Each structure stands twice: as structure tokens, then as C-alpha cells.
């Protein structure tokens, strides 16, 4: 089952990959019929299992203007950020049909201590994007965690100078 879940997550990443605006961007890999069938089965029957977290990106800027990159992270954190920077946890989920989940949280931790916690609701069939932002007001190592209940789904680290 773990291998099936990994295959499903891999396919979902391919399925939800953002197309580059560059003209010379390579075409995305074509999934196999079996991969598509797994995703469709999960889409139709995965309600009781829950959403799949496709991406967690520590993000400096989320595009909110109408256009092809609306609600995408257009400026990921790529190195240390300055003290008091606002950093968003940009999330992308795949949500099964009729799914509605309110047990997801985003935590911002400084040196292992929780500084902020945000509730995240995921609903709607297919790909869902959201973000939660926090001001990182202390120099050092910050960790962003995404949890569903007590299960850790993903982490991202940010260094503040």
C-alpha cells in the first residue's frame, strides 16, 4: 500500500505541476493509464483517507493578481531571509470528491518551540492551494510544519539573519 501511495503522490505531483511560462520548457511526463486510474480511484473513493499534500513551499511572495500564476508561490525562499520578514507556508493539496477536512494545521516553530499555529480547511474536488503567513521576528532557524491531526505531513526550514 505504501508503494501505491508513493506512486499516487508522484502522479499527483506530475498532474499538478505548474507549466513554466518559458517557451523552451520541456513537456511534462505523460502518466501511464494505470497511474491515471489510481488517481481517479482515489478521487472517487478516497474521501475517508483524506487529502494528499502535494507541496509545502516556504514562500516570500504569493501572486494574488489575476493571471496564469494567480495563487502560486512566485518567489520561494531560496536562502536566508531578513529578520521580521513575512514568510508564507504555501500549500497545494489534492482533495478527493466530497472531501472536507478541518484537521490540518500549519505551525511555525523557532528553535523547536511553536510560535504560531494556523488552522487550514481543505475542501473542493481536485487541486486546492492555500497559504498561511507569519512574521519571522527572531534570528535563527525556523521550521514550518504541516500536520493532519498529530501526523506530520511535511516540513520546511527557513534561516533568519
MARVO-84921 format. One line per field, with one value per residue: residue in three letters; chain; x, y, z of N, C-alpha, C in turn. Coordinates in Angstrom, 3 decimals. Each point is the difference from the previous one (the first is absolute). Example, Ala and Ser with C-alpha at 12.3 -4.5 7.8 and 13.67 -1.06 7.14 Angstrom:
% residues 2
res [ALA / SER]
chain [A / A]
n_x [13.190 / -0.350]
n_y [-5.690 / 1.050]
n_z [7.800 / -0.720]
ca_x [-0.890 / 0.820]
ca_y [1.190 / 1.190]
ca_z [0.000 / 0.060]
c_x [0.900 / -0.770]
c_y [1.200 / 1.090]
c_z [0.000 / 0.730]
% end
This chain:
% residues 161
res [UNK / UNK / UNK / UNK / UNK / UNK / UNK / UNK / UNK / UNK / UNK / UNK / UNK / UNK / UNK / UNK / UNK / UNK / UNK / UNK / UNK / UNK / UNK / UNK / UNK / UNK / UNK / UNK / UNK / UNK / UNK / UNK / UNK / UNK / UNK / UNK / UNK / UNK / UNK / UNK / UNK / UNK / UNK / UNK / UNK / UNK / UNK / UNK / UNK / UNK / UNK / UNK / UNK / UNK / UNK / UNK / UNK / UNK / UNK / UNK / UNK / UNK / UNK / UNK / UNK / UNK / UNK / UNK / UNK / UNK / UNK / UNK / UNK / UNK / UNK / UNK / UNK / UNK / UNK / UNK / UNK / UNK / UNK / UNK / UNK / UNK / UNK / UNK / UNK / UNK / UNK / UNK / UNK / UNK / UNK / UNK / UNK / UNK / UNK / UNK / UNK / UNK / UNK / UNK / UNK / UNK / UNK / UNK / UNK / UNK / UNK / UNK / UNK / UNK / UNK / UNK / UNK / UNK / UNK / UNK / UNK / UNK / UNK / UNK / UNK / UNK / UNK / UNK / UNK / UNK / UNK / UNK / UNK / UNK / UNK / UNK / UNK / UNK / UNK / UNK / UNK / UNK / UNK / UNK / UNK / UNK / UNK / UNK / UNK / UNK / UNK / UNK / UNK / UNK / UNK / UNK / UNK / UNK / UNK / UNK / UNK]
chain [A / A / A / A / A / A / A / A / A / A / A / A / A / A / A / A / A / A / A / A / A / A / A / A / A / A / A / A / A / A / A / A / A / A / A / A / A / A / A / A / A / A / A / A / A / A / A / A / A / A / A / A / A / A / A / A / A / A / A / A / A / A / A / A / A / A / A / A / A / A / A / A / A / A / A / A / A / A / A / A / A / A / A / A / A / A / A / A / A / A / A / A / A / A / A / A / A / A / A / A / A / A / A / A / A / A / A / A / A / A / A / A / A / A / A / A / A / A / A / A / A / A / A / A / A / A / A / A / A / A / A / A / A / A / A / A / A / A / A / A / A / A / A / A / A / A / A / A / A / A / A / A / A / A / A / A / A / A / A / A / A]
n_x [0.828 / 1.130 / 0.368 / -1.231 / 0.106 / 1.243 / -0.492 / -1.025 / 0.807 / 0.830 / -1.051 / -0.452 / 1.258 / 0.082 / -1.150 / 0.490 / 0.993 / 0.584 / -0.670 / 1.222 / 0.169 / 1.125 / 0.381 / 1.158 / -1.053 / 0.581 / -0.558 / -1.095 / 0.462 / -0.289 / -1.009 / 0.217 / -0.676 / 0.878 / 0.920 / -0.537 / -0.113 / 1.234 / 0.345 / -0.600 / 0.549 / 1.154 / -0.113 / -0.443 / 1.024 / 0.754 / -1.280 / -0.079 / 0.849 / -0.515 / 0.323 / 0.618 / 0.970 / -0.130 / -0.173 / 1.125 / -0.195 / 1.178 / -0.865 / 0.748 / -0.528 / -1.293 / -0.151 / -0.553 / 0.779 / -1.077 / 0.067 / 0.939 / 0.542 / -1.271 / 0.247 / 1.007 / 0.931 / 0.182 / 0.201 / 0.443 / 0.033 / 1.123 / -0.094 / 0.930 / -0.944 / -0.394 / 0.456 / -1.136 / 0.553 / -0.947 / -0.098 / -0.422 / -0.830 / 0.503 / -1.276 / 0.200 / -1.305 / -0.143 / -1.240 / -0.324 / -0.812 / -0.772 / 1.285 / -0.007 / 1.137 / -0.187 / 0.751 / 0.209 / 1.249 / 0.360 / 1.192 / 0.285 / 1.181 / 0.417 / 1.142 / -0.928 / -0.206 / -1.237 / 0.048 / -0.458 / -1.319 / -0.205 / -1.317 / -0.078 / -0.918 / -0.233 / -0.544 / -0.866 / -0.589 / 1.047 / 0.712 / 0.526 / 0.079 / 0.873 / 0.016 / 0.931 / -0.074 / 1.285 / 0.101 / 1.169 / -0.288 / 0.545 / 1.256 / 0.206 / -0.165 / -0.795 / -1.028 / -0.456 / -1.030 / -0.356 / -1.106 / -0.341 / -0.770 / 0.492 / -0.422 / 1.321 / -0.488 / 0.532 / 1.279 / 0.231 / 1.268 / 0.041 / 1.086 / -0.067 / 0.461]
n_y [-1.195 / -0.051 / -1.026 / -0.480 / 0.335 / -0.516 / -1.028 / -0.046 / 0.191 / -0.898 / -0.739 / 0.208 / -0.194 / -1.057 / -0.493 / 0.389 / -0.506 / 1.066 / 0.438 / -0.116 / 1.288 / -0.615 / 0.496 / -0.152 / 0.113 / -1.056 / -0.841 / 0.024 / -0.862 / -0.882 / 0.069 / -1.161 / -0.850 / -0.859 / 0.951 / 0.274 / -1.298 / -0.068 / 1.071 / -0.463 / -1.178 / 0.623 / 0.661 / -1.149 / -0.650 / 1.095 / 0.314 / -1.278 / 0.031 / 0.917 / 1.277 / 0.205 / 0.242 / 0.835 / 1.186 / 0.200 / 1.301 / 0.221 / 1.004 / 0.801 / -0.507 / 0.131 / -0.382 / 1.174 / 0.414 / 0.359 / -1.236 / -0.465 / 0.931 / 0.353 / 0.353 / 0.288 / -0.756 / 1.306 / -0.028 / -1.241 / -0.330 / 0.648 / 0.644 / 0.518 / 0.277 / 1.250 / 0.406 / -0.460 / -0.932 / 0.242 / -1.210 / -0.426 / -0.813 / -0.176 / -0.372 / -1.200 / -0.223 / -1.322 / 0.398 / -1.137 / -0.576 / 1.038 / 0.240 / 0.051 / 0.667 / -0.054 / -1.068 / 0.968 / 0.010 / 1.272 / -0.444 / 1.132 / -0.629 / 0.561 / -0.522 / -0.596 / 1.281 / -0.414 / 0.807 / -0.663 / -0.111 / -0.524 / 0.115 / -1.136 / 0.486 / -1.257 / 0.520 / -0.601 / -0.483 / -0.792 / 0.818 / 0.187 / 1.322 / 0.145 / 1.019 / -0.118 / 1.258 / 0.195 / 0.940 / -0.184 / 0.229 / -1.197 / 0.317 / -0.872 / -1.245 / 0.165 / -0.676 / -0.298 / -0.356 / -1.013 / 0.045 / -1.262 / 0.600 / -1.144 / -0.337 / -0.008 / 0.931 / 1.130 / 0.314 / 1.257 / 0.225 / 1.017 / 0.580 / 0.621 / 1.042]
n_z [0.000 / 0.738 / -0.772 / 0.176 / 1.277 / -0.001 / -0.700 / 0.844 / 1.023 / -0.536 / -0.274 / 1.222 / 0.348 / -0.810 / 0.453 / 1.180 / -0.703 / 0.437 / -1.053 / -0.397 / 0.278 / 0.254 / -1.143 / 0.573 / 0.782 / 0.590 / -0.834 / 0.765 / 0.897 / -0.914 / 0.888 / 0.587 / -0.722 / 0.475 / -0.211 / -1.155 / -0.220 / 0.536 / -0.702 / -1.083 / 0.304 / 0.255 / -1.124 / -0.487 / 0.538 / -0.083 / -0.004 / 0.353 / -1.008 / -0.816 / 0.114 / -1.156 / 0.876 / -1.032 / 0.584 / 0.652 / -0.215 / 0.574 / 0.109 / -0.757 / -1.124 / 0.303 / -1.264 / 0.256 / -1.001 / -0.682 / -0.432 / -0.824 / 0.779 / -0.170 / 1.251 / -0.807 / 0.539 / -0.157 / 1.314 / -0.259 / 1.267 / -0.345 / 1.131 / 0.778 / 0.910 / -0.154 / 1.165 / 0.488 / -0.779 / -0.896 / 0.523 / -1.174 / 0.602 / -1.220 / -0.034 / -0.515 / -0.034 / -0.013 / -0.281 / 0.619 / -0.850 / 0.260 / -0.138 / 1.316 / 0.154 / 1.304 / -0.194 / -0.888 / 0.440 / 0.033 / 0.340 / 0.601 / -0.060 / 1.130 / -0.449 / -0.746 / 0.291 / 0.196 / -1.057 / -1.069 / 0.114 / -1.202 / 0.045 / -0.685 / -0.800 / -0.319 / -1.080 / -0.735 / -1.041 / 0.063 / -0.758 / 1.199 / -0.097 / 0.978 / 0.841 / 0.917 / 0.405 / 0.263 / 0.928 / -0.584 / 1.280 / -0.090 / 0.220 / -0.987 / 0.454 / -1.040 / 0.483 / -1.196 / 0.777 / -0.781 / 0.749 / -0.008 / 0.917 / 0.449 / -1.218 / -0.021 / -0.836 / 0.456 / -0.268 / 0.329 / -0.282 / 0.856 / -0.503 / 1.186 / -0.715]
ca_x [-0.828 / 0.897 / 0.494 / -1.135 / -0.152 / 1.108 / -0.298 / -1.083 / 0.552 / 0.848 / -0.864 / -0.672 / 0.972 / 0.089 / -1.285 / -0.220 / 1.187 / -0.284 / 0.674 / 0.899 / -0.321 / 1.094 / -0.374 / 0.781 / -0.218 / -0.294 / -1.357 / -0.070 / -0.043 / -1.349 / -0.229 / -0.535 / -1.427 / -0.137 / 0.152 / -1.224 / -1.074 / 0.188 / -0.415 / -1.452 / -0.577 / 0.168 / -0.895 / -1.380 / -0.180 / 0.969 / -0.553 / 0.269 / 1.440 / 0.347 / 0.719 / 1.424 / 0.800 / 0.898 / 1.129 / 0.179 / 1.079 / 0.237 / -0.191 / 0.068 / -1.074 / -1.056 / -0.637 / -1.444 / -0.564 / -0.566 / 0.942 / 0.371 / 0.687 / -0.814 / 0.021 / 1.230 / 1.177 / 0.847 / 1.323 / 0.326 / 1.171 / 1.115 / 1.172 / -0.397 / -0.853 / 0.268 / -0.838 / -1.329 / -0.573 / -1.238 / 0.195 / -1.231 / 0.009 / -0.873 / -0.395 / -0.812 / -0.587 / -0.956 / -1.128 / -0.958 / -1.389 / -0.817 / 0.859 / 0.114 / 0.908 / 0.289 / 0.943 / 1.345 / 0.576 / 1.339 / 0.699 / 1.296 / 0.778 / 1.315 / 0.839 / -0.788 / -1.160 / -1.094 / -0.237 / -1.310 / -0.725 / -1.131 / -0.875 / -0.165 / -1.115 / 0.177 / -1.227 / -0.084 / 0.573 / 1.194 / 1.110 / -0.343 / 1.181 / -0.228 / 1.244 / -0.072 / 1.211 / 0.442 / 1.179 / 1.090 / 0.561 / 1.221 / 1.070 / 0.282 / -0.636 / -1.445 / -0.532 / -1.433 / -0.518 / -1.390 / -0.484 / -1.401 / -0.096 / 1.343 / 0.935 / 0.760 / -0.048 / 1.169 / 0.671 / 0.899 / 0.847 / 0.351 / 0.980 / -0.200 / 1.243]
ca_y [1.195 / 1.161 / 0.206 / 0.559 / 1.390 / 0.747 / 0.155 / 0.969 / 1.331 / 0.365 / 0.369 / 1.256 / 1.082 / 0.197 / 0.533 / 1.370 / 0.827 / 1.282 / 0.156 / 1.151 / 0.989 / 0.036 / -0.634 / -1.197 / -0.948 / -1.346 / -0.489 / -0.872 / -1.439 / -0.522 / -1.122 / -1.221 / -0.223 / -0.546 / 1.113 / 0.802 / -0.779 / 0.091 / 1.331 / 0.092 / -0.808 / 0.762 / 1.150 / -0.439 / -0.849 / 0.318 / 0.960 / -0.401 / 0.011 / 1.401 / 0.680 / -0.277 / 1.208 / -0.072 / 0.912 / 1.028 / 0.874 / 1.233 / 0.928 / 1.435 / 0.714 / -0.736 / 0.879 / 0.103 / 0.690 / -0.909 / -0.383 / -1.419 / -0.394 / 0.383 / -0.911 / -0.793 / 0.596 / 0.484 / 0.322 / -0.899 / 0.314 / -0.740 / 0.217 / 0.688 / 1.181 / 1.006 / 0.031 / 0.615 / -0.316 / -0.791 / -1.204 / -0.793 / -1.434 / -0.183 / -1.402 / -0.497 / -1.293 / -0.668 / -0.315 / -0.923 / 0.417 / 0.137 / 0.111 / 1.259 / -0.333 / 1.161 / -0.464 / 0.297 / 1.206 / 0.438 / 0.533 / 0.662 / -0.262 / 0.627 / -0.856 / -1.123 / 0.433 / 0.500 / 1.447 / 0.271 / -1.138 / 0.417 / -1.052 / -0.019 / -0.813 / -0.480 / -0.528 / 0.240 / -1.093 / 0.264 / 0.771 / 1.139 / 0.723 / 0.967 / 0.383 / 0.627 / 0.821 / 0.361 / 0.866 / -0.689 / 1.132 / -0.326 / -0.574 / -1.398 / -1.025 / -0.166 / -1.171 / 0.016 / -1.370 / -0.235 / -1.183 / -0.417 / -0.578 / -0.038 / -0.510 / 1.017 / -0.227 / 0.592 / 1.115 / 0.862 / 0.783 / 1.352 / 0.643 / 1.447 / 0.682]
ca_z [0.000 / 0.045 / -1.371 / -0.742 / 0.432 / -0.585 / -1.426 / -0.084 / 0.281 / -1.142 / -1.123 / 0.310 / -0.197 / -1.449 / -0.444 / 0.450 / -0.271 / -0.642 / -1.281 / -0.039 / -1.011 / -0.962 / -1.258 / -0.239 / 1.089 / -0.502 / 0.217 / 1.174 / -0.260 / -0.169 / 0.920 / -0.591 / 0.237 / 1.364 / 0.939 / -0.072 / 0.647 / 1.452 / 0.440 / -0.133 / 1.073 / 1.237 / -0.105 / 0.226 / 1.186 / 1.047 / 0.970 / 1.378 / 0.228 / 0.164 / -1.080 / -0.161 / -0.091 / -1.146 / 0.164 / 1.025 / -0.444 / 0.748 / -1.102 / 0.258 / -0.677 / -0.683 / -0.978 / 0.204 / -1.161 / -0.996 / -1.039 / 0.021 / 1.233 / 1.161 / 1.143 / -0.019 / 0.626 / -1.088 / 0.548 / 1.114 / 0.827 / -0.585 / 0.840 / 1.226 / -0.117 / 1.023 / 1.188 / -0.183 / -1.310 / -0.025 / -0.794 / -0.105 / -0.258 / -1.160 / 0.007 / -1.100 / 0.339 / -0.863 / 0.873 / -0.598 / -0.172 / 1.213 / 1.176 / 0.732 / 1.082 / 0.846 / 1.020 / -0.487 / 0.599 / -0.360 / 1.167 / -0.158 / 1.195 / 0.108 / 0.846 / 0.508 / 0.780 / -0.829 / 0.120 / -0.588 / -0.552 / -0.835 / -0.500 / -1.453 / -0.499 / -1.369 / -0.588 / -1.440 / -0.773 / -0.797 / 0.545 / 0.845 / 0.492 / 1.065 / 0.672 / 1.317 / 0.118 / 1.335 / 0.078 / 0.685 / 0.724 / 0.742 / -0.813 / 0.289 / -0.827 / 0.071 / -0.694 / -0.300 / -0.006 / -0.373 / 0.714 / -0.069 / 1.332 / 0.592 / -1.008 / -0.719 / -1.442 / -0.662 / 0.676 / -0.771 / 0.899 / -0.420 / 0.864 / 0.105 / 0.393]
c_x [0.870 / 0.516 / -1.113 / -0.183 / 1.112 / -0.238 / -1.093 / 0.517 / 0.873 / -0.837 / -0.688 / 0.941 / 0.142 / -1.270 / -0.166 / 1.187 / -0.401 / 0.781 / 0.822 / -0.437 / 1.095 / -0.382 / 0.738 / -0.152 / -0.325 / -1.436 / -0.014 / -0.054 / -1.455 / -0.185 / -0.557 / -1.492 / -0.218 / 0.129 / -1.261 / -1.153 / 0.123 / -0.481 / -1.518 / -0.711 / 0.101 / -0.928 / -1.432 / -0.213 / 0.909 / -0.501 / 0.368 / 1.495 / 0.496 / 0.776 / 1.464 / 0.710 / 1.001 / 1.251 / -0.138 / 1.186 / 0.086 / 0.095 / 0.081 / -1.174 / -0.943 / -0.694 / -1.514 / -0.685 / -0.552 / 1.034 / 0.411 / 0.709 / -0.794 / -0.017 / 1.180 / 1.062 / 0.926 / 1.390 / 0.276 / 1.191 / 1.142 / 1.298 / -0.457 / -0.884 / 0.344 / -0.979 / -1.256 / -0.550 / -1.291 / 0.232 / -1.299 / 0.331 / -1.010 / -0.258 / -0.816 / -0.437 / -0.770 / -1.100 / -0.963 / -1.418 / -0.748 / 0.833 / -0.053 / 0.769 / 0.363 / 0.973 / 1.456 / 0.470 / 1.373 / 0.599 / 1.302 / 0.733 / 1.331 / 0.800 / -0.815 / -1.222 / -1.050 / -0.226 / -1.378 / -0.595 / -1.218 / -0.803 / -0.145 / -1.178 / 0.301 / -1.308 / 0.040 / 0.745 / 1.231 / 1.041 / -0.505 / 1.290 / -0.434 / 1.350 / -0.322 / 1.328 / 0.301 / 1.215 / 1.050 / 0.863 / 1.252 / 1.011 / 0.263 / -0.769 / -1.496 / -0.378 / -1.494 / -0.433 / -1.450 / -0.401 / -1.448 / -0.238 / 1.381 / 1.061 / 0.670 / 0.022 / 1.249 / 0.602 / 0.826 / 0.779 / 0.340 / 1.002 / -0.221 / 1.303 / -0.295]
c_y [1.255 / 0.329 / 0.623 / 1.461 / 0.861 / 0.243 / 1.036 / 1.411 / 0.455 / 0.433 / 1.328 / 1.185 / 0.294 / 0.666 / 1.461 / 0.922 / 1.275 / 0.089 / 1.272 / 0.948 / 0.097 / -0.788 / -1.308 / -1.036 / -1.383 / -0.388 / -0.887 / -1.469 / -0.452 / -1.170 / -1.208 / -0.092 / -0.516 / 1.106 / 0.866 / -0.723 / 0.053 / 1.337 / 0.139 / -0.823 / 0.735 / 1.207 / -0.407 / -0.694 / 0.342 / 0.918 / -0.354 / -0.023 / 1.429 / 0.575 / -0.433 / 1.345 / -0.180 / 0.834 / 0.814 / 0.812 / 1.182 / 1.098 / 1.456 / 0.752 / -0.969 / 0.985 / -0.013 / 0.744 / -1.033 / -0.267 / -1.447 / -0.450 / 0.383 / -1.146 / -0.979 / 0.725 / 0.412 / 0.419 / -0.900 / 0.520 / -0.854 / 0.165 / 0.686 / 1.216 / 0.954 / -0.134 / 0.832 / -0.156 / -0.778 / -1.157 / -0.799 / -1.481 / -0.197 / -1.486 / -0.325 / -1.417 / -0.570 / -0.504 / -0.955 / 0.592 / -0.051 / 0.102 / 1.400 / -0.320 / 1.266 / -0.357 / 0.229 / 1.299 / 0.276 / 0.611 / 0.652 / -0.183 / 0.737 / -0.812 / -1.084 / 0.377 / 0.599 / 1.476 / 0.391 / -1.297 / 0.529 / -1.226 / 0.155 / -0.908 / -0.378 / -0.631 / 0.311 / -1.108 / 0.459 / 0.807 / 1.222 / 0.629 / 0.960 / 0.371 / 0.656 / 0.693 / 0.333 / 0.915 / -0.716 / 1.057 / -0.274 / -0.616 / -1.430 / -0.923 / -0.096 / -1.255 / 0.218 / -1.455 / 0.011 / -1.313 / -0.286 / -0.804 / 0.053 / -0.487 / 1.153 / -0.352 / 0.514 / 1.070 / 0.775 / 0.833 / 1.344 / 0.548 / 1.498 / 0.594 / 1.152]
c_z [0.000 / -1.397 / -0.854 / 0.357 / -0.581 / -1.485 / -0.193 / 0.215 / -1.166 / -1.185 / 0.257 / -0.164 / -1.486 / -0.511 / 0.345 / -0.281 / -0.728 / -1.291 / 0.025 / -1.104 / -1.053 / -1.253 / -0.228 / 1.122 / -0.581 / 0.314 / 1.240 / -0.417 / -0.084 / 0.957 / -0.751 / 0.297 / 1.420 / 1.042 / 0.015 / 0.680 / 1.519 / 0.530 / -0.081 / 1.074 / 1.331 / 0.013 / 0.356 / 1.339 / 1.173 / 1.091 / 1.440 / 0.337 / 0.182 / -1.157 / -0.029 / -0.115 / -1.133 / 0.206 / 1.274 / -0.465 / 0.952 / -1.051 / 0.457 / -0.620 / -0.706 / -0.927 / 0.219 / -1.146 / -0.982 / -1.081 / 0.176 / 1.280 / 1.252 / 1.019 / -0.031 / 0.815 / -1.133 / 0.479 / 1.202 / 0.791 / -0.529 / 0.792 / 1.267 / -0.307 / 1.140 / 1.157 / -0.295 / -1.406 / 0.196 / -0.957 / 0.037 / -0.144 / -1.123 / -0.145 / -1.238 / 0.359 / -1.181 / 0.923 / -0.711 / -0.054 / 1.333 / 1.279 / 0.589 / 1.275 / 0.756 / 1.113 / -0.422 / 0.644 / -0.596 / 1.255 / -0.441 / 1.327 / -0.084 / 1.007 / 0.693 / 0.809 / -0.935 / 0.296 / -0.537 / -0.524 / -0.742 / -0.422 / -1.506 / -0.322 / -1.440 / -0.433 / -1.482 / -0.717 / -0.766 / 0.739 / 0.752 / 0.482 / 1.101 / 0.587 / 1.321 / 0.232 / 1.451 / -0.115 / 0.835 / 0.681 / 0.801 / -0.963 / 0.441 / -0.925 / 0.307 / -0.776 / -0.200 / -0.081 / -0.459 / 0.640 / -0.371 / 1.261 / 0.623 / -0.992 / -0.747 / -1.480 / -0.706 / 0.887 / -1.020 / 0.990 / -0.630 / 1.021 / -0.053 / 0.497 / 0.933]
% end
